[in-house]
Amino acid sequence: MRTLNLGILAHVDAGKTTLTERLLFAAGVIDEIGSVDDGSTQTDTLPLEQKRGITIKSAVVSFVVGDATINLIDTPGHPDFIAEIERVLNVLDGAVLVVSAVDGVQAQTRVLMRTLQRLKIPTLIFANKIDRAGAQQEGLLRSISKKLTPANVPMGYVGGLGTREVIFTPHEAADQAFTTRLVDELADYDDVFLAAYLDDDTMVSYGRLRGELAARRSGPANKRAPGRRSARDLRLALRRGAEGGHPVDPSGRFDCYRPVGGTIPTRPRTDKNPLYRREYLLRVARWI
């Protein structure tokens, strides 16, 4: 049986413990969702935690989902207890970084994200409190892109934001805009994936996209420079080249045979070998 160590991290009062309770309830571990204010949660067991309504010591709850044992670790959010978080980070297989849709990205959120990126821990950003007055969507996404990481893909859309009737609807495989965004983000980090997409985009299934997204490590180390063309544009350029034309950026702003700042050598236009052409496009992709 597989084991997954999953950490819940956030700035103080973003809703980590409440989310932990909801996950335990959804997994069938508990029959009733505890309350932080009442001191009845599964992970806040110290008398001071129950009195103050904050997490002081990291706590673990284990349960089974399918063929996997999940160790769910609730961590403190207050910076005074950062040592507890550091102790947990070394054993994590993945992390859920909770962000309040009302308060947005906060100071401790940025510290935690930088640490997760440095340790290359796969991270899911969870927008909490979307039913509260003042909750925002576009502003929150801009803040995440600016302050945490530009490599983020919303996994659904929200209706009734800021009301008790709020509904989150996950994107499906039929959502072309969503799958295109996934391809672009994954291709930024993985040349093998980009090569597979350029070879035959129909072979990159939605299941593989989700699998690659779950497997990709956090961090900007392997990301191509800003301003690069999308994987779809590169695919169109390759297709044009396969038809005997001159592979160019469909926007008309980039010539695939022109060097970028004198760094990438040109290849003669008379070269019709498709393998060379694909190899060259992959090399160009790392710079655009």
C-alpha positions as CSV (number, residue, x, y, z in Angstrom):
1,M,0.0,0.0,0.0
2,R,1.3,3.4,-0.9
3,T,1.8,6.2,1.6
4,L,1.3,9.9,1.0
5,N,2.4,12.5,3.4
6,L,0.3,15.6,2.7
7,G,0.8,18.9,4.6
8,I,-1.7,21.7,5.1
9,L,0.1,25.1,5.3
10,A,-1.1,28.7,5.4
11,H,-0.9,32.1,7.0
12,V,-2.6,32.2,10.4
13,D,-6.4,32.2,10.2
14,A,-6.6,31.3,6.6
15,G,-8.6,28.1,7.5
16,K,-6.1,25.2,7.6
17,T,-7.7,23.4,10.5
18,T,-11.2,23.9,9.1
19,L,-10.1,22.5,5.8
20,T,-8.5,19.5,7.5
21,E,-11.8,18.8,9.3
22,R,-13.7,19.0,6.0
23,L,-11.2,16.5,4.4
24,L,-11.5,14.1,7.2
25,F,-15.3,14.3,7.0
26,A,-15.3,13.8,3.2
27,A,-13.0,10.7,3.7
28,G,-15.4,9.2,6.2
29,V,-12.9,9.4,9.1
30,I,-15.2,11.6,11.3
31,D,-19.0,11.7,11.4
32,E,-19.2,15.4,12.4
33,I,-17.1,18.4,11.4
34,G,-15.4,20.0,14.4
35,S,-15.2,23.7,15.1
36,V,-12.1,25.7,15.8
37,D,-14.1,28.1,18.0
38,D,-15.5,25.3,20.1
39,G,-12.2,23.5,20.4
40,S,-13.6,20.3,19.0
41,T,-11.3,19.7,16.0
42,Q,-9.3,16.5,15.6
43,T,-5.9,18.2,15.3
44,D,-6.0,21.0,17.9
45,T,-5.7,18.8,21.0
46,L,-3.6,21.0,23.3
47,P,-5.6,23.0,25.9
48,L,-4.0,26.2,24.8
49,E,-4.9,25.4,21.1
50,Q,-8.5,24.9,22.1
51,K,-8.6,28.0,24.2
52,R,-6.9,30.3,21.7
53,G,-8.3,28.8,18.5
54,I,-4.9,28.5,16.8
55,T,-2.6,25.6,15.9
56,I,0.6,25.5,17.9
57,K,1.9,22.0,17.3
58,S,1.8,20.0,14.1
59,A,-0.7,17.1,14.2
60,V,-1.1,14.1,12.0
61,V,-4.3,12.2,11.1
62,S,-4.0,9.0,9.0
63,F,-6.7,7.4,6.9
64,V,-7.0,5.1,3.9
65,V,-8.3,6.1,0.4
66,G,-8.3,3.3,-2.1
67,D,-4.8,1.7,-2.1
68,A,-3.1,4.6,-0.4
69,T,-2.6,5.6,3.2
70,I,-2.9,9.4,3.6
71,N,-1.0,11.1,6.5
72,L,-2.7,14.5,6.7
73,I,-0.5,16.9,8.6
74,D,-2.1,20.1,10.0
75,T,0.6,22.8,10.7
76,P,0.7,26.0,12.6
77,G,0.2,29.3,10.7
78,H,1.7,31.7,13.1
79,P,5.3,32.7,12.4
80,D,6.3,32.2,16.0
81,F,5.9,28.4,15.5
82,I,7.8,28.2,12.2
83,A,10.1,25.5,13.8
84,E,7.1,23.2,13.8
85,I,6.6,23.8,10.1
86,E,10.3,23.2,9.2
87,R,10.2,19.9,11.0
88,V,7.3,18.8,8.8
89,L,8.6,19.9,5.5
90,N,11.3,17.3,5.3
91,V,8.8,14.4,5.2
92,L,6.2,15.9,2.8
93,D,5.3,14.3,-0.5
94,G,3.0,17.2,-1.3
95,A,1.5,20.3,0.2
96,V,-1.8,22.2,0.2
97,L,-1.1,25.9,0.6
98,V,-4.3,27.6,1.8
99,V,-5.0,31.2,0.8
100,S,-8.0,33.2,2.0
101,A,-10.1,34.6,-0.8
102,V,-10.8,37.6,1.4
103,D,-7.4,38.4,2.7
104,G,-5.4,37.2,-0.3
105,V,-1.7,36.4,-0.3
106,Q,-0.2,37.3,3.1
107,A,3.3,37.5,4.5
108,Q,3.6,34.0,5.8
109,T,2.0,32.7,2.6
110,R,5.0,34.0,0.6
111,V,7.5,32.6,3.0
112,L,5.9,29.2,2.8
113,M,5.7,29.2,-1.0
114,R,9.4,30.2,-1.3
115,T,10.3,27.3,1.0
116,L,8.1,24.8,-0.9
117,Q,9.7,25.9,-4.2
118,R,13.2,25.6,-2.8
119,L,12.5,22.1,-1.6
120,K,10.6,21.2,-4.8
121,I,7.5,20.0,-3.1
122,P,4.5,19.7,-5.3
123,T,2.0,22.3,-4.2
124,L,-1.8,22.8,-4.6
125,I,-3.0,26.3,-3.8
126,F,-6.4,26.1,-2.2
127,A,-8.6,29.3,-2.2
128,N,-10.6,29.2,1.1
129,K,-13.4,31.4,2.4
130,I,-15.0,31.9,-1.0
131,D,-18.4,32.2,0.7
132,R,-17.3,35.2,2.8
133,A,-18.2,38.8,2.0
134,G,-15.3,40.5,0.2
135,A,-14.1,37.3,-1.4
136,Q,-12.4,37.9,-4.8
137,Q,-11.5,35.7,-7.7
138,E,-9.6,37.6,-10.4
139,G,-7.8,39.8,-7.9
140,L,-6.7,36.7,-6.0
141,L,-5.5,35.0,-9.1
142,R,-3.5,38.1,-10.1
143,S,-2.0,38.2,-6.6
144,I,-1.0,34.6,-6.7
145,S,0.7,35.0,-10.1
146,K,2.5,38.1,-8.9
147,K,3.5,37.2,-5.4
148,L,3.7,33.4,-5.4
149,T,4.1,31.8,-8.8
150,P,3.1,32.6,-12.4
151,A,2.8,28.9,-13.0
152,N,-0.7,28.4,-11.8
153,V,-3.8,26.9,-13.5
154,P,-7.3,27.4,-11.9
155,M,-8.9,24.0,-11.7
156,G,-12.4,25.3,-12.0
157,Y,-14.7,28.4,-11.8
158,V,-16.8,29.9,-9.0
159,G,-20.4,30.9,-9.1
160,G,-22.1,33.0,-6.4
161,L,-18.8,34.3,-5.0
162,G,-19.1,35.9,-1.6
163,T,-22.5,34.3,-0.8
164,R,-23.7,31.3,1.1
165,E,-24.9,29.8,-2.3
166,V,-21.3,29.8,-3.7
167,I,-20.6,26.8,-5.9
168,F,-17.2,25.6,-7.3
169,T,-17.4,23.8,-10.6
170,P,-14.3,21.9,-11.7
171,H,-13.1,22.1,-15.3
172,E,-13.6,19.0,-17.5
173,A,-11.7,17.4,-20.3
174,A,-14.0,19.1,-22.8
175,D,-13.0,22.6,-21.7
176,Q,-10.5,23.5,-24.5
177,A,-9.3,26.7,-22.8
178,F,-8.4,24.7,-19.7
179,T,-6.6,21.9,-21.4
180,T,-4.6,24.4,-23.6
181,R,-3.5,26.2,-20.4
182,L,-2.5,22.9,-18.9
183,V,-0.4,22.0,-22.0
184,D,1.3,25.4,-22.0
185,E,2.2,25.2,-18.3
186,L,3.5,21.6,-18.4
187,A,5.5,22.3,-21.6
188,D,7.3,25.1,-19.8
189,Y,8.9,22.7,-17.5
190,D,9.3,19.4,-19.4
191,D,11.0,19.1,-22.7
192,V,10.0,15.4,-23.0
193,F,6.3,16.4,-22.6
194,L,6.8,19.2,-25.2
195,A,8.4,16.8,-27.6
196,A,5.4,14.3,-27.2
197,Y,3.0,17.1,-27.8
198,L,4.8,18.4,-30.9
199,D,5.0,14.8,-32.3
200,D,1.3,14.2,-32.0
201,D,-1.0,16.4,-29.9
202,T,-3.8,13.8,-30.0
203,M,-1.6,11.3,-28.0
204,V,-1.5,13.7,-25.1
205,S,-4.7,12.6,-23.3
206,Y,-6.5,14.5,-20.5
207,G,-5.5,11.7,-18.1
208,R,-1.9,12.3,-19.0
209,L,-2.2,16.0,-18.5
210,R,-3.6,15.5,-15.0
211,G,-0.9,12.9,-14.2
212,E,1.9,15.2,-15.4
213,L,0.4,18.1,-13.4
214,A,0.3,16.0,-10.2
215,A,3.9,14.7,-10.8
216,R,5.5,18.1,-11.7
217,R,7.7,19.4,-8.9
218,S,7.3,23.0,-7.7
219,G,9.8,25.6,-8.5
220,P,10.9,27.9,-11.4
221,A,14.3,26.3,-12.0
222,N,13.6,24.7,-15.3
223,K,11.0,27.2,-16.6
224,R,11.7,28.9,-20.0
225,A,12.2,32.6,-20.1
226,P,9.1,34.9,-20.1
227,G,7.6,35.9,-23.4
228,R,7.9,32.4,-24.9
229,R,5.4,31.2,-27.5
230,S,2.8,28.7,-26.4
231,A,3.0,24.9,-27.0
232,R,0.1,25.3,-29.4
233,D,1.9,27.9,-31.5
234,L,5.0,25.7,-31.7
235,R,2.8,22.8,-32.8
236,L,1.3,24.9,-35.6
237,A,4.8,26.0,-36.6
238,L,6.0,22.4,-36.8
239,R,2.9,21.4,-38.7
240,R,3.6,24.2,-41.3
241,G,7.2,23.0,-41.5
242,A,6.1,19.4,-42.1
243,E,4.0,20.6,-45.1
244,G,7.2,22.0,-46.7
245,G,6.8,25.6,-45.6
246,H,9.1,27.7,-43.5
247,P,8.3,27.1,-39.8
248,V,7.4,30.5,-38.3
249,D,5.6,31.7,-35.2
250,P,1.9,32.0,-36.2
251,S,1.8,35.5,-34.8
252,G,4.4,36.5,-37.4
253,R,6.6,38.0,-34.7
254,F,9.2,35.3,-34.5
255,D,11.1,33.5,-37.3
256,C,12.1,30.0,-36.1
257,Y,15.3,30.2,-38.1
258,R,16.4,33.5,-36.8
259,P,18.8,33.5,-33.9
260,V,17.7,35.0,-30.6
261,G,20.2,37.6,-29.6
262,G,22.8,35.7,-31.6
263,T,22.6,32.8,-29.2
264,I,20.7,30.1,-31.2
265,P,22.4,29.2,-34.5
266,T,20.3,29.2,-37.6
267,R,19.6,26.2,-39.7
268,P,19.4,26.5,-43.5
269,R,15.9,26.7,-44.9
270,T,16.7,24.0,-47.5
271,D,17.0,21.5,-44.7
272,K,13.8,19.3,-45.1
273,N,14.7,16.7,-42.5
274,P,11.7,16.7,-40.1
275,L,13.8,15.3,-37.2
276,Y,16.2,18.2,-37.5
277,R,13.3,20.6,-37.8
278,R,11.7,19.2,-34.6
279,E,15.0,19.3,-32.7
280,Y,15.5,22.9,-33.7
281,L,12.0,23.9,-32.6
282,L,12.6,22.3,-29.3
283,R,15.8,24.3,-28.9
284,V,14.0,27.5,-29.9
285,A,11.3,26.6,-27.4
286,R,13.7,26.9,-24.5
287,W,14.4,30.5,-25.4
288,I,11.0,31.9,-26.4
